[in-house]
Amino acid sequence: MAEASLEWEWAKQKNLLKNPVLQNNRINRYIVQLFHIDSMSYRIGIDLGGTKIEGVLVDDNFNTISRKRVVTPQDDYDGIIKSIVELVNRLEKGKRVDSVGICTPGALSKKTTLLKNSNTQCLIGKPIREDIESGIGLDVSLENDANCFALAEATLGAGKNYSAVFGVIMGTGVGGGIVFDKKIYPGRTNIAGEWGHYILHPQGNKCYCGRYGCVETYLSGPALEKKWKNMTGKDESLEKIVQEISSLKESNWKEEFLENFGEGLATVIDIVDPDIIVLGGGVSNVPFLYTEGKKSVYDKVFSDAVDTPIVQNQLGDSAGVYGAAMLD
């Protein structure tokens, strides 16, 4: 126990117990490390989504040890931070955790270190990384959710045999991530891959970012459902819409969807020319994107020969949380 007392004194000298919120977290970690409760090292990944926060504890080979989900507090920044802290503490219990990675909508500003460009708007302008670190007493790596999706699919999923992977999320919002040789390419200003805010139609639909005509306002799940309601008066889910149009010879809604999908991804190929494009998010479950959608893309690419694979993800809605666990 004398050794434990030395640990305590060392902690006080380093001011690690100054914040009472961290005190129990710190002491628990010292006990785990001192008495070797579990000598293996682990990683935690957290996926902050619009409706749920998912956490996973994995070993160094990315085998799942524990996995938990909680509901995302709506429009409540403090509630989100509290939920993440509690989730990390539950996953970490009795384990030696070497890294905590978090994927979130938006990205950290290199200028201010605050979050920017998030469609979860209560996060914008907030010191989310610092607040989580203060709550859990560990350093945190924080990355854009689309980048984490792309990293996971490039490492473990549909893009694992390719060098240049463009990961697409089409869900509540539209985003993208670029991975070269299993490494995220964030770009100079941390916005590489953000095709969701490429202007598809000038003077088009109003976007939360303040501009008009962004891809996200045409290809996100809510945007597609809204368009269907405007055309038909029916308030239906995307899944139901796709089932309904499958029996129709023609559909203006589908034609417009394919046109916008083709234009958006053709631009990505023109600029990035990736080895493969992997689709994720709820909209990626639409079957005709991999047949008629792919043709619409190819028809618009600035090349005489296009064979870029456009494929569905292999990791499902778990890609983000595993990508977060891979962050250093």
C-alpha positions as CSV (number, residue, x, y, z in Angstrom):
1,M,0.0,0.0,0.0
2,A,3.0,2.3,0.4
3,E,3.3,2.2,-3.4
4,A,-0.3,3.2,-3.7
5,S,0.5,6.2,-1.4
6,L,3.3,7.2,-3.7
7,E,0.9,7.1,-6.6
8,W,-1.5,9.4,-4.7
9,E,1.3,11.9,-3.8
10,W,2.5,11.9,-7.4
11,A,-1.1,12.6,-8.6
12,K,-1.4,15.6,-6.2
13,Q,2.0,17.0,-7.3
14,K,0.8,16.9,-10.9
15,N,-2.4,18.6,-10.0
16,L,-4.4,15.7,-11.4
17,L,-6.8,15.8,-8.5
18,K,-7.5,19.5,-8.7
19,N,-10.7,18.9,-10.6
20,P,-13.1,16.9,-8.3
21,V,-15.0,15.6,-11.4
22,L,-11.8,13.8,-12.5
23,Q,-10.8,12.6,-9.1
24,N,-12.6,9.2,-9.2
25,N,-11.5,8.6,-12.8
26,R,-7.9,9.2,-12.0
27,I,-7.8,7.1,-8.8
28,N,-9.6,4.2,-10.6
29,R,-7.0,4.3,-13.4
30,Y,-4.1,4.2,-10.9
31,I,-5.6,1.2,-9.1
32,V,-6.1,-0.6,-12.4
33,Q,-2.5,0.0,-13.4
34,L,-1.0,-0.5,-10.0
35,F,-2.6,-3.9,-9.3
36,H,-2.7,-5.0,-13.0
37,I,-6.4,-5.8,-12.9
38,D,-6.1,-6.3,-16.7
39,S,-2.7,-6.0,-18.3
40,M,-4.1,-5.7,-21.9
41,S,-4.4,-2.3,-23.5
42,Y,-7.7,-1.2,-25.1
43,R,-9.2,1.5,-27.3
44,I,-12.5,3.3,-27.0
45,G,-14.4,4.7,-30.0
46,I,-17.4,6.9,-29.7
47,D,-19.8,7.8,-32.6
48,L,-21.8,10.9,-31.9
49,G,-24.8,10.7,-34.1
50,G,-27.9,12.8,-34.5
51,T,-30.2,10.2,-32.7
52,K,-27.8,7.9,-30.9
53,I,-24.3,7.9,-29.3
54,E,-22.6,4.6,-29.7
55,G,-19.5,3.5,-27.9
56,V,-17.2,0.5,-28.4
57,L,-14.3,-1.0,-26.4
58,V,-11.8,-2.9,-28.6
59,D,-8.5,-4.6,-28.2
60,D,-5.4,-3.9,-30.3
61,N,-6.7,-6.2,-33.0
62,F,-10.1,-4.4,-33.1
63,N,-12.0,-7.3,-31.5
64,T,-15.1,-6.0,-29.8
65,I,-15.0,-6.3,-26.0
66,S,-18.0,-4.2,-25.2
67,R,-20.5,-2.1,-27.1
68,K,-23.1,0.3,-25.8
69,R,-25.6,2.8,-27.1
70,V,-27.5,5.8,-25.6
71,V,-29.9,8.3,-27.0
72,T,-28.5,11.6,-28.1
73,P,-29.9,14.5,-26.1
74,Q,-31.5,16.9,-28.6
75,D,-30.3,20.5,-28.9
76,D,-28.5,20.1,-25.5
77,Y,-24.7,20.5,-25.7
78,D,-24.1,19.9,-21.9
79,G,-26.4,16.9,-22.1
80,I,-24.3,15.5,-25.0
81,I,-21.0,16.0,-23.2
82,K,-22.5,14.3,-20.0
83,S,-23.7,11.3,-22.1
84,I,-20.3,10.8,-23.7
85,V,-18.4,11.0,-20.4
86,E,-20.8,8.5,-18.8
87,L,-20.5,6.2,-21.8
88,V,-16.7,6.3,-21.8
89,N,-16.6,5.6,-18.0
90,R,-18.9,2.6,-18.4
91,L,-16.8,1.1,-21.3
92,E,-13.5,1.7,-19.5
93,K,-14.4,0.2,-16.2
94,G,-11.6,-2.2,-15.1
95,K,-9.6,-1.8,-18.3
96,R,-6.4,0.0,-19.3
97,V,-7.5,2.3,-22.1
98,D,-4.7,3.8,-24.2
99,S,-6.8,5.9,-26.6
100,V,-10.2,7.5,-26.9
101,G,-11.4,8.5,-30.3
102,I,-14.6,10.4,-31.1
103,C,-16.3,11.0,-34.4
104,T,-18.7,13.8,-34.7
105,P,-20.6,15.7,-37.4
106,G,-18.5,18.7,-38.3
107,A,-14.7,19.3,-37.8
108,L,-12.4,21.2,-35.5
109,S,-11.3,24.6,-36.7
110,K,-7.6,24.9,-37.0
111,K,-7.9,28.5,-36.2
112,T,-10.0,28.3,-33.0
113,T,-10.0,24.5,-32.1
114,L,-13.8,24.9,-31.7
115,L,-16.2,22.7,-33.7
116,K,-17.4,24.0,-37.1
117,N,-19.6,22.9,-40.0
118,S,-21.9,20.6,-37.9
119,N,-25.5,19.8,-38.8
120,T,-25.9,19.2,-35.1
121,Q,-26.0,22.9,-34.6
122,C,-25.7,23.0,-30.8
123,L,-22.1,21.8,-31.2
124,I,-21.0,24.7,-33.4
125,G,-18.5,27.0,-31.8
126,K,-18.1,24.7,-28.7
127,P,-14.8,23.4,-27.2
128,I,-16.1,19.8,-27.5
129,R,-12.7,18.1,-27.3
130,E,-11.6,20.0,-24.3
131,D,-14.9,19.5,-22.5
132,I,-14.8,15.7,-23.0
133,E,-11.2,15.5,-22.0
134,S,-12.0,17.4,-18.8
135,G,-14.8,15.0,-18.1
136,I,-13.0,11.7,-18.6
137,G,-9.4,12.7,-17.6
138,L,-7.9,11.3,-20.8
139,D,-6.6,12.8,-24.1
140,V,-9.2,12.6,-26.9
141,S,-8.7,12.4,-30.7
142,L,-11.7,13.9,-32.4
143,E,-12.5,13.5,-36.1
144,N,-15.3,14.2,-38.6
145,D,-17.8,11.3,-38.8
146,A,-17.4,10.9,-42.6
147,N,-13.6,10.7,-42.2
148,C,-14.0,7.9,-39.5
149,F,-16.5,6.1,-41.8
150,A,-14.0,6.3,-44.7
151,L,-11.1,5.1,-42.4
152,A,-13.0,2.1,-41.2
153,E,-14.1,1.0,-44.6
154,A,-10.6,1.6,-46.0
155,T,-9.1,-0.5,-43.3
156,L,-11.6,-3.2,-42.5
157,G,-14.4,-2.9,-45.0
158,A,-15.2,-2.5,-48.7
159,G,-12.1,-0.4,-49.5
160,K,-9.5,-2.5,-47.7
161,N,-7.9,-3.6,-51.0
162,Y,-7.6,0.0,-52.4
163,S,-5.2,2.8,-51.9
164,A,-7.4,5.8,-52.5
165,V,-10.8,5.5,-50.9
166,F,-13.6,8.1,-50.9
167,G,-16.2,7.4,-48.3
168,V,-19.6,8.9,-48.7
169,I,-22.3,9.4,-46.0
170,M,-25.8,10.1,-47.2
171,G,-28.0,10.1,-44.1
172,T,-29.4,12.9,-42.0
173,G,-26.8,15.0,-43.7
174,V,-24.3,14.4,-46.6
175,G,-20.6,14.2,-46.0
176,G,-17.4,12.6,-47.3
177,G,-14.0,11.5,-46.3
178,I,-10.7,10.8,-48.2
179,V,-8.3,8.1,-47.1
180,F,-5.0,7.5,-48.8
181,D,-3.1,4.3,-47.8
182,K,-5.2,3.8,-44.6
183,K,-4.6,7.4,-43.5
184,I,-7.2,10.1,-43.3
185,Y,-6.4,13.1,-45.5
186,P,-8.0,16.0,-43.7
187,G,-6.8,18.8,-46.1
188,R,-5.2,22.1,-45.2
189,T,-8.3,23.4,-43.4
190,N,-9.9,20.2,-42.2
191,I,-12.7,20.1,-44.8
192,A,-11.3,17.6,-47.4
193,G,-14.1,15.5,-48.8
194,E,-17.0,17.8,-47.9
195,W,-18.9,17.2,-51.1
196,G,-22.2,17.7,-49.3
197,H,-21.7,21.5,-49.5
198,Y,-20.7,21.6,-53.1
199,I,-23.3,23.9,-54.9
200,L,-25.4,21.6,-57.0
201,H,-28.0,24.2,-57.9
202,P,-27.3,27.9,-57.5
203,Q,-30.4,29.6,-56.0
204,G,-31.6,26.2,-55.0
205,N,-32.7,24.8,-51.7
206,K,-31.7,26.7,-48.6
207,C,-29.0,25.0,-46.5
208,Y,-28.3,25.3,-42.8
209,C,-24.8,26.5,-43.7
210,G,-26.4,29.7,-45.0
211,R,-25.9,29.0,-48.7
212,Y,-28.3,27.7,-51.4
213,G,-28.3,24.6,-53.5
214,C,-25.9,22.4,-51.5
215,V,-25.8,18.7,-52.3
216,E,-27.0,17.9,-48.8
217,T,-30.3,19.7,-49.5
218,Y,-31.0,17.3,-52.4
219,L,-29.4,13.9,-51.4
220,S,-29.8,13.6,-47.7
221,G,-32.6,11.3,-46.4
222,P,-34.8,14.2,-45.1
223,A,-34.3,16.1,-48.3
224,L,-35.5,13.2,-50.4
225,E,-38.5,12.5,-48.2
226,K,-39.4,16.2,-48.3
227,K,-39.2,16.2,-52.1
228,W,-41.5,13.2,-52.3
229,K,-44.0,14.9,-50.0
230,N,-44.0,18.0,-52.1
231,M,-44.6,16.0,-55.2
232,T,-47.2,13.5,-53.9
233,G,-48.5,14.9,-50.6
234,K,-47.4,11.6,-48.9
235,D,-45.4,11.8,-45.7
236,E,-43.4,8.6,-46.1
237,S,-40.0,7.1,-45.1
238,L,-37.3,6.8,-47.8
239,E,-37.6,3.0,-47.5
240,K,-41.3,3.1,-48.3
241,I,-40.8,5.6,-51.1
242,V,-38.3,3.3,-52.8
243,Q,-40.7,0.3,-52.5
244,E,-43.5,2.4,-54.0
245,I,-41.7,3.6,-57.0
246,S,-40.3,0.1,-57.8
247,S,-43.7,-0.7,-59.4
248,L,-43.8,2.5,-61.5
249,K,-42.6,2.8,-65.1
250,E,-41.6,6.4,-64.5
251,S,-41.0,8.6,-61.5
252,N,-40.0,12.3,-61.6
253,W,-38.7,11.9,-58.1
254,K,-36.4,9.1,-59.0
255,E,-35.2,10.8,-62.2
256,E,-34.3,13.9,-60.2
257,F,-32.6,11.8,-57.5
258,L,-30.5,10.0,-60.1
259,E,-29.6,13.3,-61.9
260,N,-28.4,14.9,-58.6
261,F,-26.6,11.8,-57.5
262,G,-24.8,11.5,-60.8
263,E,-23.8,15.2,-60.9
264,G,-22.5,15.2,-57.3
265,L,-20.3,12.1,-57.5
266,A,-19.1,12.8,-61.0
267,T,-17.6,16.0,-59.6
268,V,-15.9,14.0,-56.9
269,I,-14.4,11.7,-59.4
270,D,-13.3,14.6,-61.6
271,I,-11.4,16.2,-58.7
272,V,-10.2,13.3,-56.5
273,D,-10.3,10.4,-59.0
274,P,-10.4,7.8,-56.1
275,D,-9.8,4.0,-56.6
276,I,-13.2,3.3,-55.1
277,I,-16.2,5.1,-53.7
278,V,-17.9,3.5,-50.7
279,L,-21.5,4.6,-49.8
280,G,-22.8,4.8,-46.3
281,G,-25.8,6.2,-44.3
282,G,-29.4,5.3,-44.7
283,V,-29.6,6.5,-48.4
284,S,-26.9,4.0,-49.3
285,N,-29.5,1.3,-48.8
286,V,-31.3,2.4,-52.0
287,P,-30.6,-0.5,-54.5
288,F,-30.8,1.4,-57.7
289,L,-27.9,3.6,-56.8
290,Y,-25.5,0.7,-57.7
291,T,-27.0,0.3,-61.1
292,E,-28.8,3.3,-62.6
293,G,-27.1,5.6,-60.1
294,K,-23.7,4.4,-61.1
295,K,-24.5,4.9,-64.8
296,S,-25.7,8.4,-64.1
297,V,-22.3,9.2,-62.4
298,Y,-20.3,7.6,-65.2
299,D,-22.2,9.6,-67.9
300,K,-21.2,12.9,-66.3
301,V,-17.5,12.2,-65.5
302,F,-14.9,14.1,-67.6
303,S,-13.3,11.1,-69.1
304,D,-13.7,8.8,-72.1
305,A,-13.4,5.7,-69.8
306,V,-14.8,5.4,-66.2
307,D,-14.7,2.2,-64.1
308,T,-14.6,3.6,-60.6
309,P,-16.3,1.1,-58.3
310,I,-19.3,2.6,-56.4
311,V,-20.2,0.1,-53.7
312,Q,-22.1,-0.2,-50.5
313,N,-20.3,-0.3,-47.2
314,Q,-19.5,-3.6,-45.5
315,L,-19.5,-2.4,-41.8
316,G,-23.0,-1.0,-41.7
317,D,-23.8,1.7,-39.2
318,S,-20.8,0.5,-37.0
319,A,-18.2,2.0,-39.4
320,G,-18.1,5.3,-37.6
321,V,-17.5,3.9,-34.2
322,Y,-14.7,1.6,-35.3
323,G,-13.1,4.4,-37.3
324,A,-13.1,6.5,-34.1
325,A,-11.4,3.6,-32.2
326,M,-8.7,3.7,-34.9
327,L,-7.8,7.3,-34.2
328,D,-4.4,8.0,-32.5
